[in-house]
Amino acid sequence: MFLIVGLGNPEEKYKKTFHNMGFLAAGDVAELLGAKFKKKECEASVAEAYLGGEKIIIARPLTYMNASGRAVKQLMNKYKAAPEDLIVIYDDYDLPKGHVRIRPSGSAGTHNGMRSVIAETGITEFARIRIGIRDEAVDIPLIAYVLSEVKKEDYELFASACHRAAEAAVALARGEKFDLVMTKYNYNG
């Protein structure tokens, strides 16, 4: 069983923002696995799939970014998911735009959604797939930047990064070795 969570904000006005990369990647995971977001539970929109006989839960928390951990904790409890079953996909300002980084554990960095996940679950040893969003040419406060819309000229770059992140999540759920997934899907743009 795997729980793949894409972090973001549920309202339509946030759909094309940098802070919704996790939501977009979760949509790509669902598409790759032939799943649809059909139900709402544990304060999340959820899709279910099977991969090699393993149940895969794909979730988009509806709690807003800063409270994402509430939904993750509820989902982990409901599905009895262990830390090694959890994969979280999210935007990361600490990485240049379009870069993808897969790690087996770590801190929250500057990301409030990840701070919430770590605080609510009490764990740091879970897979995370980070999608870089930092644009050196933009000089506005972080909170304004993450909630701003992706520029049209960057759309393909971010769509590709989200798809790459989704492929990495599916590879991990398929049981591919973590080091091999990192080697294959970590991307420096």
C-alpha positions in Angstrom: 0.0 0.0 0.0 1.3 3.5 -0.8 -0.1 6.9 0.0 0.9 9.5 -2.5 0.0 13.0 -1.5 0.4 16.1 -3.6 0.4 19.4 -1.6 -1.5 22.4 -2.8 -4.5 24.7 -2.3 -8.0 23.5 -3.2 -9.6 26.7 -4.6 -9.8 27.3 -8.4 -7.9 30.7 -8.0 -4.8 28.7 -6.9 -4.9 26.2 -9.7 -2.1 27.7 -11.8 0.1 28.9 -8.9 3.6 27.7 -7.9 2.2 26.4 -4.7 0.0 23.9 -6.6 2.8 21.9 -8.2 2.0 19.0 -5.8 -1.7 19.0 -6.8 -0.7 19.0 -10.5 1.7 16.1 -10.0 -0.9 14.1 -8.0 -3.2 14.6 -11.0 -0.4 13.2 -13.3 0.0 10.2 -10.9 -3.7 9.5 -11.1 -3.6 9.7 -14.9 -0.6 7.4 -15.1 -2.4 4.8 -13.0 -5.8 5.3 -14.6 -7.4 6.6 -11.5 -9.9 9.4 -10.9 -10.4 11.7 -7.9 -13.9 10.5 -7.1 -14.3 10.8 -3.3 -13.6 13.1 -0.4 -12.4 11.7 2.8 -10.0 12.7 5.6 -10.1 16.3 4.5 -8.7 15.3 1.1 -9.8 14.6 -2.5 -8.8 11.0 -3.1 -8.2 8.6 -6.0 -7.6 4.9 -5.7 -5.6 2.6 -8.0 -3.8 -0.7 -7.9 -0.3 -1.3 -9.1 1.1 -4.9 -9.1 -1.6 -5.9 -6.7 -0.7 -3.0 -4.3 -3.3 -0.4 -3.4 -2.3 3.1 -4.2 -4.1 6.1 -2.6 -3.5 9.4 -4.3 -4.6 12.4 -2.3 -4.9 16.2 -2.6 -5.5 17.7 0.9 -8.4 20.2 1.0 -7.1 21.8 4.2 -5.0 24.5 2.4 -1.3 24.3 2.3 -0.5 25.4 5.8 -2.7 22.6 7.4 -1.8 19.8 4.9 -0.5 17.7 7.8 -4.0 17.3 9.2 -5.2 15.4 6.1 -2.0 13.4 5.8 -2.3 12.2 9.4 -5.9 11.3 8.9 -5.2 9.4 5.7 -2.2 7.5 7.3 -4.4 6.5 10.2 -7.3 5.4 8.0 -5.2 3.3 5.6 -2.7 2.2 8.3 0.1 3.6 6.3 3.6 3.4 7.7 6.2 6.1 7.1 7.8 4.0 4.3 4.4 4.0 2.6 4.1 7.8 2.3 5.3 9.8 -0.7 4.7 13.6 -0.6 5.1 15.8 -3.7 5.4 19.5 -3.3 6.8 22.8 -4.7 10.2 23.9 -3.4 11.5 27.4 -3.5 14.9 26.2 -2.5 15.3 24.5 -5.9 15.6 26.3 -9.3 12.5 26.2 -11.4 11.9 22.9 -13.2 14.3 20.9 -11.1 13.1 17.7 -9.5 14.6 16.2 -6.4 13.7 12.9 -4.7 14.8 12.2 -1.2 14.1 9.5 1.4 13.8 11.9 4.3 14.7 15.4 5.5 13.5 18.6 7.0 10.6 20.9 5.9 13.0 23.6 4.7 11.1 26.8 3.9 7.9 24.9 3.1 4.9 25.5 5.5 3.0 22.6 4.1 5.8 20.2 4.9 6.2 21.8 8.3 2.5 20.9 8.9 3.0 17.3 7.6 6.0 16.8 9.9 4.4 18.4 12.9 1.1 16.5 12.5 2.6 13.1 11.7 5.7 13.4 13.9 7.8 11.8 11.2 10.6 12.9 8.9 11.5 9.5 7.4 9.2 9.5 4.4 9.8 10.0 0.7 9.5 13.4 -0.7 9.5 14.6 -4.3 10.3 18.3 -4.6 9.6 20.4 -7.7 11.8 23.5 -7.9 10.0 26.8 -8.4 12.6 29.5 -7.7 13.2 32.0 -10.5 16.2 34.2 -9.9 14.8 36.9 -12.1 11.8 37.5 -9.8 12.3 39.5 -6.6 9.1 39.6 -4.6 8.4 38.2 -1.1 8.2 34.4 -0.9 4.5 34.3 0.1 3.6 36.5 -2.8 5.7 34.4 -5.2 4.4 31.0 -4.3 0.8 32.2 -4.7 1.5 33.9 -8.0 0.6 32.2 -11.3 3.2 30.4 -13.4 4.2 32.5 -16.4 2.9 31.2 -19.7 6.4 30.9 -21.1 7.3 28.5 -18.2 4.1 26.4 -18.3 5.7 23.6 -20.3 8.8 23.5 -18.0 6.6 23.0 -15.0 4.2 20.6 -16.7 7.2 18.5 -17.5 8.6 18.7 -14.0 5.2 17.7 -12.5 5.0 14.7 -14.9 8.6 13.7 -14.0 7.7 13.9 -10.3 4.6 11.7 -11.0 6.7 9.1 -12.8 9.1 9.0 -9.9 6.2 8.5 -7.4 4.8 5.6 -9.5 8.3 4.1 -9.8 8.7 4.1 -6.0 5.2 2.6 -5.6 6.1 0.0 -8.1 8.9 -1.0 -5.8 11.9 0.3 -7.7 15.0 0.9 -5.5 15.1 4.4 -4.1 18.7 5.0 -5.3 17.8 4.0 -8.8 14.7 6.3 -8.8 16.8 9.2 -7.5 19.3 8.6 -10.3 16.7 8.3 -13.0 14.3 11.1 -12.0 16.4 13.8 -10.2 16.6 16.5 -12.7 18.6 19.7 -12.8 16.8 21.4 -15.7 
